[in-house]
Amino acid sequence: MSFRKVNIIILVLAVTLFLLVLHHNFLGLSDLLKREVSDPNLVGFQPLAFVPNAPESLIYRSEEEIPVVITASEDRLGGTIAVMNSIYHNTHSNVVFYIVTLNDTTDHLRSWLNSGSLKNIRYKIVDFDPQLLEGKVKVDPKQVDSVKPLTFARFYLPNLVPSAKKAIYMDDDVIVQGDILALYNTPLKPGHAAAFSEDCDSTSAKYNYIGFLDYKKKRIRNLAMKASTCSFNPGVFVANLTEWKQQNITYQLEKWMKLNVEEELYSRTLAGSITTPPLLIVFYKQHSNIDPMWNVRHLGSSAGKRYSPQFVKAAKLLHWNGHFKPWGRTASYADIWEKWYIPDPTGKFSLIRRHGEIPNAA
């Protein structure tokens, strides 16, 4: 073998070794960049470009950003994880999750998101300041659940997603079985800041406006809103944030919150709900409708099966609003929800099941 050929072989080997070292270092840098910064006040996105070994489904996600706002409370964190997992694995769209939480939940949330099949999602953790509600919510010891700060996060959407023109808000007791892009593309009529699903129940009048507002109060009667008007469900909705800001929706909602503290304007029929009444007032006959299959509700209103298995399978979104949650002991169709649940790596959150039942978590 000639001296020149030996030199060429040595050069090729040296270049190969250099490229291997460079590749290894790049992967290490990629892993560092994709993680959030440690300062909880400087939480950022997980850049898509720096996700190592990205699966094909991630690489070919569309460029249009779909902001999805969801809350994450410590006692319901497993629900938040299941929602995100179901959305991410049923779409090729470029979803960015805005996870609204409180400081004491942030570390637990991060540890869960950095494990398992959620490690490649894009998200931003937003800290919600409970002081925003000062003077706007009346604390009632008999209604502890109703004054949890995160239930009001939806009122502040433009603050949570400041750069977006449109966003989806979603409760933590749902799972998504369809492509979230279809919900995002819900047409909103001109001048409408949001689209909701109608929530009337043919067997009860409690889901009409009279179930939420006290029509004995003069201020409510002066609004001239028909008591029999069908209410809507605010657990899932699409918001036009440009219209929201132009109409100052947040200010209007806060106004009615303050007036309720002073005058007790809400009905006792659904006394546990103090989030829905302000929305019903502000959006009275001023909202668009989403496809009913994108909010199949009341799965948590009783322990029995409200819908047929065929209908549940066809639904684009299942909503366990009501007392019986899918991570609890007696929820209907909990097995469907469990397909999207990811066990907590810290062990703090666990499913509550009947004695002898073994969760089929995925």
Disulfide bonds with the S-S distance in Angstrom:
Cys200-Cys230 2.01
